[in-house]
Amino acid sequence: MSAAGNPPPGGSRYVPPPPPPPAGPSPAAPTAAAPSANAGLQLVAQGKYAEALPHVQALTSAYPQSLEGWVALAKTLNMLNRPDEAMPAVERALAINPRSANALAVKSRILARQNHFEAARAAAEAAIAIDPRSYGGLYALGAALRALDYNQDALQVYDSCLALYPGKTDALTQKGLVLLNMERIQESVATCQRATTMDPQNAFAWASLAMALDGAERMQDALRAVERAVALDANDPEIWAVRGAVLADAGKYSDALHALDKSLSLNPDNQAVAEARRDIANYRGARNRARAGRVSRGILAVLWGAFVEFWKAVFKGLV
């Protein structure tokens, strides 16, 4: 079940840059040499954010002018679904170096998690203006454009990104989600499957594959894919939300409610998930009453339409 595939009027401002010369690193304060600091940066690079958090917090305390440390802390907090805490960290990084493409890319990801997609696009475009080869900037721009339904532009961005970085599984997965948004379902499934083959331990890729398979009405395969995602990362509220959406589509309403309860326990502020839980509970009850002749099919359609809007919100949340 996917969002509409046509971009809004006006289009995107993104124009692919001409091939630039190899870019050097953004200016940064010296990286701390302490073993804990290096361990934290390595854990962030490996995507082990919960383990990384105390190390990068210690790094920024010991070296308050470390640009790399503040960027790592901001990214870590955002990936742990703490964007409101991540924003001051990335602003601290930008105070050290306002032209850090890495910091601007992380800021874009934070804004997207806060559902500020136009601002996320602007931050990503600023990163790319500084460094046209910035992987973080290209990834964040594509995600923001996808959330805004500028699908052709998002696809172009991810094709450019993958031409520069062909081994980046997350960018390939995002391309699969763009294709799903465009209702190019079979291409989306194939792209997400390729991402899970490239990195079988990538929970984001498996959750995205589950959504693509759901769109293809391959419900048993979708359920297997989302269970794999949960097994790989049981602490991501978006993955539990995807699980709830797939289970509801499969008619497993009690299990769907359990999954959404888990998502809310991890992120109580997600109003889309809270509303979906209410709608699914109402829909389940209405279906039971309809069997007894007490609820019209029109009411069922209204309730299900509300759940479709939740699907779209989950889809945008995969940034």
NURO-422558 format. One record per residue (C-alpha): residue in three letters; x, z, y. Coordinates in nm, 2 decimals. Example, Ala and Ser with C-alpha at 12.3 -4.5 7.8 and 13.67 -1.06 7.14 Angstrom:
2
{ronu 'ALA' {1.23 0.78 -0.45}} {ronu 'SER' {1.37 0.71 -0.11}} 
This chain:
319
{ronu 'MET' {0.00 0.00 0.00}} {ronu 'SER' {0.19 -0.11 0.31}} {ronu 'ALA' {0.15 -0.14 0.68}} {ronu 'ALA' {0.07 -0.46 0.86}} {ronu 'GLY' {0.35 -0.72 0.85}} {ronu 'ASN' {0.32 -0.88 1.20}} {ronu 'PRO' {0.52 -0.74 1.49}} {ronu 'PRO' {0.34 -0.63 1.81}} {ronu 'PRO' {0.34 -0.88 2.10}} {ronu 'GLY' {0.65 -0.89 2.31}} {ronu 'GLY' {0.91 -0.88 2.03}} {ronu 'SER' {1.23 -0.69 2.01}} {ronu 'ARG' {1.52 -0.69 2.25}} {ronu 'TYR' {1.77 -0.72 1.96}} {ronu 'VAL' {1.99 -1.03 1.95}} {ronu 'PRO' {2.26 -1.04 1.69}} {ronu 'PRO' {2.60 -1.02 1.85}} {ronu 'PRO' {2.87 -1.28 1.80}} {ronu 'PRO' {3.14 -1.18 1.55}} {ronu 'PRO' {3.35 -0.93 1.75}} {ronu 'PRO' {3.72 -0.85 1.69}} {ronu 'PRO' {3.77 -0.54 1.47}} {ronu 'ALA' {3.67 -0.24 1.66}} {ronu 'GLY' {3.89 0.07 1.68}} {ronu 'PRO' {3.75 0.43 1.64}} {ronu 'SER' {3.55 0.59 1.92}} {ronu 'PRO' {3.75 0.83 2.12}} {ronu 'ALA' {3.73 1.18 1.98}} {ronu 'ALA' {3.88 1.52 2.00}} {ronu 'PRO' {4.14 1.60 1.73}} {ronu 'THR' {3.99 1.67 1.40}} {ronu 'ALA' {4.05 2.02 1.28}} {ronu 'ALA' {4.30 2.05 1.00}} {ronu 'ALA' {4.16 2.37 0.85}} {ronu 'PRO' {4.07 2.32 0.48}} {ronu 'SER' {3.71 2.43 0.55}} {ronu 'ALA' {3.67 2.18 0.82}} {ronu 'ASN' {3.80 1.89 0.61}} {ronu 'ALA' {3.58 2.01 0.32}} {ronu 'GLY' {3.28 2.00 0.55}} {ronu 'LEU' {3.34 1.65 0.68}} {ronu 'GLN' {3.40 1.53 0.32}} {ronu 'LEU' {3.07 1.69 0.20}} {ronu 'VAL' {2.88 1.52 0.49}} {ronu 'ALA' {3.04 1.18 0.39}} {ronu 'GLN' {2.92 1.24 0.03}} {ronu 'GLY' {2.57 1.33 0.15}} {ronu 'LYS' {2.59 1.69 0.03}} {ronu 'TYR' {2.44 1.83 0.35}} {ronu 'ALA' {2.33 2.17 0.23}} {ronu 'GLU' {2.68 2.24 0.11}} {ronu 'ALA' {2.83 2.10 0.42}} {ronu 'LEU' {2.63 2.30 0.67}} {ronu 'PRO' {2.83 2.62 0.68}} {ronu 'HIS' {3.16 2.43 0.70}} {ronu 'VAL' {3.06 2.20 0.99}} {ronu 'GLN' {2.91 2.50 1.17}} {ronu 'ALA' {3.24 2.68 1.13}} {ronu 'LEU' {3.42 2.36 1.26}} {ronu 'THR' {3.22 2.35 1.58}} {ronu 'SER' {3.27 2.72 1.64}} {ronu 'ALA' {3.65 2.70 1.59}} {ronu 'TYR' {3.69 2.36 1.77}} {ronu 'PRO' {3.42 2.33 2.03}} {ronu 'GLN' {3.56 2.01 2.17}} {ronu 'SER' {3.57 1.83 1.83}} {ronu 'LEU' {3.35 1.52 1.88}} {ronu 'GLU' {3.36 1.46 1.50}} {ronu 'GLY' {3.25 1.81 1.43}} {ronu 'TRP' {2.94 1.80 1.65}} {ronu 'VAL' {2.84 1.46 1.52}} {ronu 'ALA' {2.87 1.59 1.16}} {ronu 'LEU' {2.67 1.90 1.25}} {ronu 'ALA' {2.39 1.69 1.41}} {ronu 'LYS' {2.38 1.45 1.12}} {ronu 'THR' {2.37 1.74 0.87}} {ronu 'LEU' {2.09 1.93 1.04}} {ronu 'ASN' {1.88 1.61 1.08}} {ronu 'MET' {1.93 1.52 0.71}} {ronu 'LEU' {1.82 1.87 0.62}} {ronu 'ASN' {1.50 1.80 0.82}} {ronu 'ARG' {1.59 2.02 1.11}} {ronu 'PRO' {1.58 1.76 1.39}} {ronu 'ASP' {1.50 2.00 1.67}} {ronu 'GLU' {1.82 2.19 1.59}} {ronu 'ALA' {2.01 1.86 1.54}} {ronu 'MET' {1.93 1.73 1.89}} {ronu 'PRO' {2.13 1.99 2.09}} {ronu 'ALA' {2.43 1.93 1.86}} {ronu 'VAL' {2.43 1.55 1.92}} {ronu 'GLU' {2.38 1.61 2.29}} {ronu 'ARG' {2.69 1.83 2.28}} {ronu 'ALA' {2.88 1.54 2.12}} {ronu 'LEU' {2.76 1.30 2.38}} {ronu 'ALA' {2.87 1.55 2.65}} {ronu 'ILE' {3.22 1.52 2.51}} {ronu 'ASN' {3.21 1.14 2.49}} {ronu 'PRO' {2.90 0.96 2.63}} {ronu 'ARG' {3.02 0.63 2.47}} {ronu 'SER' {3.05 0.75 2.12}} {ronu 'ALA' {2.87 0.49 1.91}} {ronu 'ASN' {2.85 0.73 1.61}} {ronu 'ALA' {2.69 1.00 1.82}} {ronu 'LEU' {2.43 0.76 1.96}} {ronu 'ALA' {2.35 0.63 1.61}} {ronu 'VAL' {2.29 0.99 1.49}} {ronu 'LYS' {2.08 1.05 1.80}} {ronu 'SER' {1.87 0.75 1.71}} {ronu 'ARG' {1.81 0.89 1.36}} {ronu 'ILE' {1.71 1.23 1.50}} {ronu 'LEU' {1.46 1.07 1.74}} {ronu 'ALA' {1.31 0.86 1.46}} {ronu 'ARG' {1.26 1.18 1.25}} {ronu 'GLN' {1.08 1.32 1.55}} {ronu 'ASN' {0.86 1.01 1.55}} {ronu 'HIS' {1.00 0.89 1.89}} {ronu 'PHE' {1.06 0.54 1.77}} {ronu 'GLU' {1.10 0.36 2.11}} {ronu 'ALA' {1.36 0.61 2.21}} {ronu 'ALA' {1.53 0.58 1.87}} {ronu 'ARG' {1.55 0.20 1.92}} {ronu 'ALA' {1.70 0.25 2.27}} {ronu 'ALA' {1.97 0.49 2.14}} {ronu 'ALA' {2.06 0.25 1.85}} {ronu 'GLU' {2.08 -0.04 2.09}} {ronu 'ALA' {2.31 0.16 2.31}} {ronu 'ALA' {2.54 0.23 2.01}} {ronu 'ILE' {2.55 -0.14 1.92}} {ronu 'ALA' {2.63 -0.23 2.28}} {ronu 'ILE' {2.94 -0.01 2.25}} {ronu 'ASP' {3.04 -0.12 1.90}} {ronu 'PRO' {2.85 -0.43 1.76}} {ronu 'ARG' {2.99 -0.35 1.42}} {ronu 'SER' {2.86 0.01 1.41}} {ronu 'TYR' {2.70 0.06 1.07}} {ronu 'GLY' {2.52 0.37 1.19}} {ronu 'GLY' {2.39 0.18 1.49}} {ronu 'LEU' {2.27 -0.12 1.29}} {ronu 'TYR' {2.11 0.10 1.03}} {ronu 'ALA' {1.93 0.31 1.29}} {ronu 'LEU' {1.81 0.01 1.49}} {ronu 'GLY' {1.67 -0.15 1.18}} {ronu 'ALA' {1.48 0.17 1.08}} {ronu 'ALA' {1.34 0.21 1.43}} {ronu 'LEU' {1.23 -0.16 1.44}} {ronu 'ARG' {1.06 -0.12 1.10}} {ronu 'ALA' {0.87 0.19 1.22}} {ronu 'LEU' {0.75 -0.01 1.52}} {ronu 'ASP' {0.64 -0.30 1.30}} {ronu 'TYR' {0.90 -0.54 1.45}} {ronu 'ASN' {0.95 -0.66 1.09}} {ronu 'GLN' {1.13 -0.99 1.14}} {ronu 'ASP' {1.37 -0.83 1.38}} {ronu 'ALA' {1.43 -0.54 1.15}} {ronu 'LEU' {1.50 -0.79 0.86}} {ronu 'GLN' {1.75 -0.98 1.08}} {ronu 'VAL' {1.93 -0.65 1.17}} {ronu 'TYR' {1.96 -0.55 0.80}} {ronu 'ASP' {2.08 -0.89 0.70}} {ronu 'SER' {2.35 -0.87 0.97}} {ronu 'CYS' {2.43 -0.52 0.86}} {ronu 'LEU' {2.46 -0.61 0.49}} {ronu 'ALA' {2.68 -0.91 0.58}} {ronu 'LEU' {2.92 -0.67 0.73}} {ronu 'TYR' {2.87 -0.39 0.48}} {ronu 'PRO' {2.75 -0.54 0.15}} {ronu 'GLY' {2.79 -0.22 -0.05}} {ronu 'LYS' {2.57 0.01 0.17}} {ronu 'THR' {2.28 0.11 -0.06}} {ronu 'ASP' {2.08 0.28 0.22}} {ronu 'ALA' {2.08 -0.04 0.43}} {ronu 'LEU' {1.97 -0.24 0.13}} {ronu 'THR' {1.69 0.01 0.06}} {ronu 'GLN' {1.58 -0.01 0.42}} {ronu 'LYS' {1.57 -0.39 0.38}} {ronu 'GLY' {1.34 -0.34 0.08}} {ronu 'LEU' {1.11 -0.13 0.29}} {ronu 'VAL' {1.10 -0.39 0.56}} {ronu 'LEU' {1.00 -0.65 0.30}} {ronu 'LEU' {0.72 -0.41 0.18}} {ronu 'ASN' {0.60 -0.37 0.54}} {ronu 'MET' {0.58 -0.76 0.55}} {ronu 'GLU' {0.38 -0.75 0.23}} {ronu 'ARG' {0.65 -0.95 0.05}} {ronu 'ILE' {0.59 -0.71 -0.24}} {ronu 'GLN' {0.79 -0.87 -0.52}} {ronu 'GLU' {1.10 -0.92 -0.30}} {ronu 'SER' {1.07 -0.56 -0.20}} {ronu 'VAL' {1.06 -0.44 -0.56}} {ronu 'ALA' {1.36 -0.66 -0.65}} {ronu 'THR' {1.56 -0.54 -0.34}} {ronu 'CYS' {1.49 -0.17 -0.41}} {ronu 'GLN' {1.57 -0.21 -0.78}} {ronu 'ARG' {1.90 -0.36 -0.68}} {ronu 'ALA' {1.97 -0.06 -0.46}} {ronu 'THR' {1.90 0.18 -0.75}} {ronu 'THR' {2.13 -0.02 -0.97}} {ronu 'MET' {2.41 0.00 -0.71}} {ronu 'ASP' {2.36 0.37 -0.67}} {ronu 'PRO' {2.16 0.54 -0.95}} {ronu 'GLN' {2.20 0.88 -0.78}} {ronu 'ASN' {2.04 0.77 -0.45}} {ronu 'ALA' {1.71 0.96 -0.43}} {ronu 'PHE' {1.61 0.76 -0.12}} {ronu 'ALA' {1.64 0.43 -0.31}} {ronu 'TRP' {1.43 0.56 -0.60}} {ronu 'ALA' {1.15 0.69 -0.36}} {ronu 'SER' {1.15 0.36 -0.18}} {ronu 'LEU' {1.13 0.17 -0.51}} {ronu 'ALA' {0.83 0.39 -0.60}} {ronu 'MET' {0.65 0.28 -0.29}} {ronu 'ALA' {0.73 -0.09 -0.36}} {ronu 'LEU' {0.61 -0.06 -0.72}} {ronu 'ASP' {0.29 0.11 -0.59}} {ronu 'GLY' {0.24 -0.19 -0.36}} {ronu 'ALA' {0.28 -0.41 -0.67}} {ronu 'GLU' {0.02 -0.20 -0.85}} {ronu 'ARG' {0.27 -0.11 -1.12}} {ronu 'MET' {0.16 0.25 -1.12}} {ronu 'GLN' {0.34 0.38 -1.43}} {ronu 'ASP' {0.67 0.24 -1.31}} {ronu 'ALA' {0.60 0.38 -0.96}} {ronu 'LEU' {0.54 0.72 -1.11}} {ronu 'ARG' {0.86 0.71 -1.31}} {ronu 'ALA' {1.06 0.60 -1.01}} {ronu 'VAL' {0.92 0.88 -0.79}} {ronu 'GLU' {0.99 1.14 -1.06}} {ronu 'ARG' {1.35 1.02 -1.07}} {ronu 'ALA' {1.37 1.06 -0.69}} {ronu 'VAL' {1.24 1.42 -0.71}} {ronu 'ALA' {1.48 1.50 -1.00}} {ronu 'LEU' {1.77 1.38 -0.78}} {ronu 'ASP' {1.66 1.56 -0.46}} {ronu 'ALA' {1.39 1.83 -0.49}} {ronu 'ASN' {1.45 1.96 -0.14}} {ronu 'ASP' {1.34 1.65 0.06}} {ronu 'PRO' {0.99 1.68 0.20}} {ronu 'GLU' {0.95 1.31 0.24}} {ronu 'ILE' {1.02 1.25 -0.13}} {ronu 'TRP' {0.75 1.50 -0.22}} {ronu 'ALA' {0.52 1.32 0.02}} {ronu 'VAL' {0.59 0.99 -0.15}} {ronu 'ARG' {0.52 1.16 -0.48}} {ronu 'GLY' {0.19 1.28 -0.35}} {ronu 'ALA' {0.09 0.94 -0.22}} {ronu 'VAL' {0.18 0.76 -0.55}} {ronu 'LEU' {-0.01 1.02 -0.75}} {ronu 'ALA' {-0.31 0.99 -0.53}} {ronu 'ASP' {-0.30 0.62 -0.57}} {ronu 'ALA' {-0.29 0.67 -0.94}} {ronu 'GLY' {-0.60 0.89 -0.93}} {ronu 'LYS' {-0.41 1.21 -1.02}} {ronu 'TYR' {-0.55 1.41 -0.73}} {ronu 'SER' {-0.46 1.76 -0.85}} {ronu 'ASP' {-0.10 1.66 -0.90}} {ronu 'ALA' {-0.10 1.48 -0.57}} {ronu 'LEU' {-0.22 1.80 -0.39}} {ronu 'HIS' {0.06 2.00 -0.57}} {ronu 'ALA' {0.32 1.75 -0.44}} {ronu 'LEU' {0.19 1.76 -0.09}} {ronu 'ASP' {0.19 2.14 -0.10}} {ronu 'LYS' {0.55 2.13 -0.20}} {ronu 'SER' {0.62 1.88 0.09}} {ronu 'LEU' {0.46 2.12 0.33}} {ronu 'SER' {0.65 2.42 0.20}} {ronu 'LEU' {0.97 2.23 0.29}} {ronu 'ASN' {0.84 2.10 0.62}} {ronu 'PRO' {0.53 2.30 0.74}} {ronu 'ASP' {0.52 2.10 1.07}} {ronu 'ASN' {0.44 1.76 0.92}} {ronu 'GLN' {0.08 1.71 1.04}} {ronu 'ALA' {0.05 1.38 0.86}} {ronu 'VAL' {0.11 1.55 0.53}} {ronu 'ALA' {-0.13 1.84 0.62}} {ronu 'GLU' {-0.40 1.60 0.71}} {ronu 'ALA' {-0.35 1.39 0.40}} {ronu 'ARG' {-0.37 1.70 0.18}} {ronu 'ARG' {-0.71 1.78 0.34}} {ronu 'ASP' {-0.83 1.42 0.30}} {ronu 'ILE' {-0.73 1.40 -0.06}} {ronu 'ALA' {-0.90 1.73 -0.13}} {ronu 'ASN' {-1.21 1.61 0.04}} {ronu 'TYR' {-1.20 1.28 -0.14}} {ronu 'ARG' {-1.16 1.45 -0.48}} {ronu 'GLY' {-1.46 1.67 -0.40}} {ronu 'ALA' {-1.66 1.38 -0.27}} {ronu 'ARG' {-1.59 1.17 -0.58}} {ronu 'ASN' {-1.72 1.46 -0.80}} {ronu 'ARG' {-2.03 1.49 -0.59}} {ronu 'ALA' {-2.08 1.11 -0.58}} {ronu 'ARG' {-2.09 1.11 -0.96}} {ronu 'ALA' {-2.38 1.35 -0.92}} {ronu 'GLY' {-2.54 1.12 -0.67}} {ronu 'ARG' {-2.49 1.35 -0.37}} {ronu 'VAL' {-2.24 1.15 -0.16}} {ronu 'SER' {-2.26 0.79 -0.04}} {ronu 'ARG' {-1.98 0.53 -0.11}} {ronu 'GLY' {-1.95 0.49 0.26}} {ronu 'ILE' {-1.82 0.84 0.30}} {ronu 'LEU' {-1.57 0.78 0.02}} {ronu 'ALA' {-1.45 0.47 0.20}} {ronu 'VAL' {-1.39 0.67 0.53}} {ronu 'LEU' {-1.20 0.94 0.34}} {ronu 'TRP' {-0.99 0.69 0.16}} {ronu 'GLY' {-0.92 0.51 0.49}} {ronu 'ALA' {-0.78 0.83 0.63}} {ronu 'PHE' {-0.54 0.85 0.33}} {ronu 'VAL' {-0.43 0.49 0.39}} {ronu 'GLU' {-0.32 0.60 0.74}} {ronu 'PHE' {-0.12 0.88 0.57}} {ronu 'TRP' {0.06 0.62 0.35}} {ronu 'LYS' {0.17 0.45 0.67}} {ronu 'ALA' {0.30 0.77 0.82}} {ronu 'VAL' {0.50 0.84 0.50}} {ronu 'PHE' {0.64 0.49 0.51}} {ronu 'LYS' {0.76 0.54 0.87}} {ronu 'GLY' {0.91 0.87 0.78}} {ronu 'LEU' {1.16 0.71 0.54}} {ronu 'VAL' {1.43 0.68 0.81}} 
